Amino acid sequence: MKYFNVYALLNPSKPGPYKWGIYSFDFEPFYIGKGIDGRRYEHLKKYSLNKNMNELKNNIIRKIQRNGNNVIVILVEKNILEVDAFSLEKWLISKIGRRDKNLGPLANHTNGGDGCSGRIQTLECRKKKIEYWTNERRKQRGEQIKKYWNEENKAKRSEKYNGKGNPMYGEKRPDLSKRNAEQNKLRIGSTLNTNKHYVIKGKEYRILNEAVKDLAIPMSTIWWRCNNGESFKDWIVINEK
């Protein structure tokens, strides 16, 4: 059973105290969330700040950091059941108030209790995602490459890196063919690795790529399950001599 935390992000430039019910804060809260482990710190990381999912919250964090301060992260409650975490999150947001509704200082865009933890995706949903990331996304990437590698850009790069402009100019390049050949033999699911096959829930696969397409789950997950027989007894990897 998983246990969850309810946390708050506080603005150090707005000292309190602030109190709602039995909960008091030394500084003004601007976001209430629920999660496990280090979820509360994800909001402060660069990749999260570059997302456009909640610009109001991101702008508050950036402003605090620009002023040389750190966002204060506190646990309101820890190690509680998910249903209780959802209830507390909703209660705090309703009492403190959302800024987008002119009810308070919170940058939350929802009333809480709407997380997606525990959601189980159907096989059809997983296959659609794989289809998108292997076909549609590849087409988009191909169009981006064609747009960038036009004749003008190719000529500029050729002029820039030709001759002494090349950072490898005059250096002897190592022969990596032998090393690459050895690495290819060790690749999981490689067609070169013919001394292994996999039996998953009674069905045999000669290479992992076949299992990935059929089961619509990542190769790393299949490999891990096949090599952890105690937990997944119907996922077997067989080494042939």
C-alpha positions as CSV (number, residue, x, y, z in Angstrom):
1,M,0.0,0.0,0.0
2,K,1.3,3.5,-0.9
3,Y,1.3,6.4,1.5
4,F,1.1,10.0,0.3
5,N,2.2,13.4,1.5
6,V,0.4,16.7,1.2
7,Y,2.8,19.6,0.8
8,A,2.9,23.3,0.4
9,L,5.2,25.8,-1.5
10,L,5.7,29.0,0.5
11,N,6.8,32.4,-0.6
12,P,9.7,33.6,1.6
13,S,9.0,37.3,0.7
14,K,5.6,37.2,2.4
15,P,6.0,36.3,6.1
16,G,3.0,35.3,8.2
17,P,1.8,33.8,10.2
18,Y,-1.1,32.4,8.1
19,K,-3.6,30.0,9.6
20,W,-6.5,28.0,8.3
21,G,-8.2,25.6,10.7
22,I,-5.5,23.6,12.6
23,Y,-2.8,24.4,9.9
24,S,-0.5,27.4,10.2
25,F,2.2,28.6,7.9
26,D,5.1,31.0,8.7
27,F,5.0,32.3,5.1
28,E,2.3,32.7,2.5
29,P,1.5,29.4,0.6
30,F,1.2,29.8,-3.1
31,Y,0.7,26.1,-4.1
32,I,-0.8,23.0,-2.5
33,G,0.0,19.5,-3.8
34,K,0.0,15.8,-3.1
35,G,2.5,13.2,-4.0
36,I,5.0,10.6,-2.8
37,D,8.8,10.7,-2.1
38,G,10.3,13.9,-3.6
39,R,7.4,14.9,-5.7
40,R,7.2,18.3,-3.9
41,Y,10.7,19.3,-5.2
42,E,9.9,18.5,-8.8
43,H,8.3,21.9,-9.2
44,L,11.6,23.6,-8.6
45,K,13.6,21.8,-11.2
46,K,14.5,23.5,-14.5
47,Y,12.7,21.1,-16.8
48,S,9.5,21.6,-14.8
49,L,9.8,25.4,-14.9
50,N,10.1,25.1,-18.7
51,K,6.8,23.4,-19.0
52,N,3.7,25.5,-19.8
53,M,1.3,23.6,-17.7
54,N,1.1,26.2,-14.9
55,E,2.8,29.4,-15.8
56,L,1.4,31.2,-12.8
57,K,3.2,28.9,-10.4
58,N,6.3,28.9,-12.5
59,N,6.5,32.7,-12.6
60,I,6.2,32.9,-8.8
61,I,9.0,30.4,-8.4
62,R,11.2,32.2,-11.0
63,K,10.6,35.6,-9.3
64,I,11.6,34.2,-5.9
65,Q,14.8,32.7,-7.4
66,R,15.6,36.0,-9.2
67,N,15.4,37.8,-5.9
68,G,18.1,35.4,-4.5
69,N,15.7,33.5,-2.3
70,N,14.6,29.8,-2.2
71,V,11.1,28.5,-2.3
72,I,10.2,27.1,1.1
73,V,8.8,23.5,0.8
74,I,7.0,22.0,3.8
75,L,5.0,18.8,4.5
76,V,1.5,19.6,5.8
77,E,0.8,15.9,6.4
78,K,2.9,12.9,5.6
79,N,2.4,9.1,5.2
80,I,-1.4,9.2,4.9
81,L,-3.7,7.2,2.7
82,E,-4.4,8.5,-0.8
83,V,-8.0,9.1,-0.1
84,D,-7.1,11.2,2.9
85,A,-4.4,13.1,1.0
86,F,-7.0,14.0,-1.7
87,S,-9.5,15.2,0.9
88,L,-6.9,17.4,2.7
89,E,-5.6,18.8,-0.6
90,K,-9.1,19.8,-1.6
91,W,-9.9,21.2,1.8
92,L,-6.7,23.4,1.9
93,I,-7.2,24.7,-1.6
94,S,-10.8,25.6,-0.8
95,K,-9.9,27.4,2.4
96,I,-6.8,29.2,1.2
97,G,-8.3,30.1,-2.2
98,R,-7.1,30.1,-5.8
99,R,-5.7,33.2,-7.4
100,D,-7.2,32.5,-10.8
101,K,-10.6,32.7,-9.1
102,N,-9.7,35.8,-7.0
103,L,-10.2,33.8,-3.8
104,G,-6.7,33.7,-2.5
105,P,-3.0,33.4,-3.2
106,L,-2.8,29.8,-4.5
107,A,-1.5,29.2,-8.1
108,N,-3.4,25.9,-8.3
109,H,-5.6,25.7,-11.4
110,T,-7.9,23.0,-10.0
111,N,-9.7,22.3,-6.8
112,G,-7.5,19.3,-6.0
113,G,-8.2,15.6,-5.7
114,D,-7.8,15.1,-9.4
115,G,-4.4,13.3,-9.6
116,C,-3.8,10.3,-11.9
117,S,-1.9,8.0,-9.6
118,G,-3.0,4.4,-9.7
119,R,-4.5,4.8,-13.2
120,I,-4.0,1.6,-15.3
121,Q,-3.8,2.2,-19.0
122,T,-5.5,-0.3,-21.3
123,L,-3.5,-2.3,-23.8
124,E,-5.2,-0.3,-26.6
125,C,-4.1,3.0,-25.0
126,R,-0.5,1.8,-24.7
127,K,-0.5,0.7,-28.4
128,K,-1.8,4.1,-29.5
129,K,1.0,5.8,-27.6
130,I,3.6,3.5,-29.2
131,E,2.1,4.1,-32.6
132,Y,2.3,7.9,-32.1
133,W,5.9,7.9,-30.9
134,T,7.1,5.5,-33.5
135,N,5.3,6.9,-36.5
136,E,3.7,10.4,-36.1
137,R,6.5,11.8,-34.0
138,R,9.1,10.4,-36.4
139,K,7.3,12.2,-39.3
140,Q,7.3,15.4,-37.3
141,R,11.0,15.0,-36.6
142,G,11.7,14.3,-40.2
143,E,10.0,17.5,-41.3
144,Q,12.0,19.5,-38.7
145,I,15.2,18.1,-40.0
146,K,14.3,18.9,-43.6
147,K,13.4,22.4,-42.6
148,Y,16.7,22.9,-40.8
149,W,19.0,21.2,-43.3
150,N,18.2,23.4,-46.3
151,E,20.8,24.2,-48.9
152,E,21.7,27.5,-47.2
153,N,22.3,26.0,-43.8
154,K,24.3,23.1,-45.2
155,A,26.5,25.6,-47.1
156,K,27.1,27.6,-43.9
157,R,28.1,24.6,-41.9
158,S,30.3,23.2,-44.6
159,E,32.2,26.5,-44.8
160,K,32.4,26.7,-41.0
161,Y,33.7,23.2,-40.3
162,N,35.8,22.6,-43.4
163,G,39.5,22.1,-43.1
164,K,41.0,23.7,-40.0
165,G,37.6,24.8,-38.9
166,N,36.9,21.2,-38.0
167,P,37.7,20.5,-34.3
168,M,39.1,17.1,-35.3
169,Y,41.5,18.6,-37.9
170,G,44.9,16.9,-37.7
171,E,43.9,14.4,-35.0
172,K,44.1,10.7,-35.5
173,R,40.7,9.1,-35.0
174,P,40.6,5.8,-33.1
175,D,39.3,2.6,-34.7
176,L,36.1,1.9,-32.9
177,S,34.8,-0.8,-35.2
178,K,35.9,-3.7,-32.9
179,R,34.5,-2.1,-29.7
180,N,31.2,-1.3,-31.5
181,A,30.9,-4.9,-32.7
182,E,31.3,-6.2,-29.1
183,Q,28.7,-3.8,-27.9
184,N,26.2,-4.8,-30.5
185,K,26.5,-8.4,-29.4
186,L,25.5,-7.4,-25.9
187,R,22.6,-5.2,-26.8
188,I,19.3,-6.4,-25.2
189,G,17.0,-7.7,-27.9
190,S,19.5,-7.4,-30.7
191,T,19.1,-9.9,-33.5
192,L,22.8,-10.7,-33.1
193,N,22.0,-12.1,-29.7
194,T,20.6,-15.5,-31.0
195,N,21.6,-17.5,-27.9
196,K,18.6,-16.2,-25.9
197,H,14.9,-16.4,-26.2
198,Y,12.1,-15.3,-24.0
199,V,8.9,-17.1,-22.8
200,I,6.3,-14.7,-21.5
201,K,3.0,-16.0,-20.2
202,G,3.4,-19.2,-22.3
203,K,4.3,-17.4,-25.5
204,E,7.9,-17.6,-27.0
205,Y,9.8,-14.6,-28.4
206,R,13.1,-15.0,-30.2
207,I,14.0,-11.3,-29.6
208,L,12.8,-8.7,-27.2
209,N,11.7,-6.4,-30.0
210,E,8.9,-8.9,-30.9
211,A,7.7,-8.8,-27.3
212,V,7.7,-5.0,-27.2
213,K,5.4,-4.8,-30.2
214,D,3.1,-7.5,-29.0
215,L,2.8,-6.4,-25.3
216,A,3.1,-2.7,-25.8
217,I,5.4,-2.2,-22.8
218,P,9.0,-0.9,-22.7
219,M,11.9,-3.2,-23.5
220,S,13.6,-2.5,-20.2
221,T,10.4,-3.6,-18.3
222,I,10.3,-6.9,-20.2
223,W,14.0,-7.5,-19.6
224,W,13.7,-6.7,-15.9
225,R,10.7,-9.0,-15.4
226,C,12.4,-11.9,-17.3
227,N,15.4,-11.6,-15.0
228,N,13.4,-11.4,-11.8
229,G,11.8,-14.8,-11.8
230,E,10.9,-14.8,-8.1
231,S,8.4,-11.9,-8.7
232,F,7.4,-12.8,-12.3
233,K,7.4,-16.6,-12.6
234,D,5.7,-16.6,-16.0
235,W,8.3,-14.3,-17.5
236,I,11.4,-16.5,-18.4
237,V,14.6,-15.9,-20.3
238,I,16.3,-19.0,-21.6
239,N,20.0,-19.1,-22.5
240,E,20.9,-21.6,-25.2
241,K,24.4,-23.0,-25.4
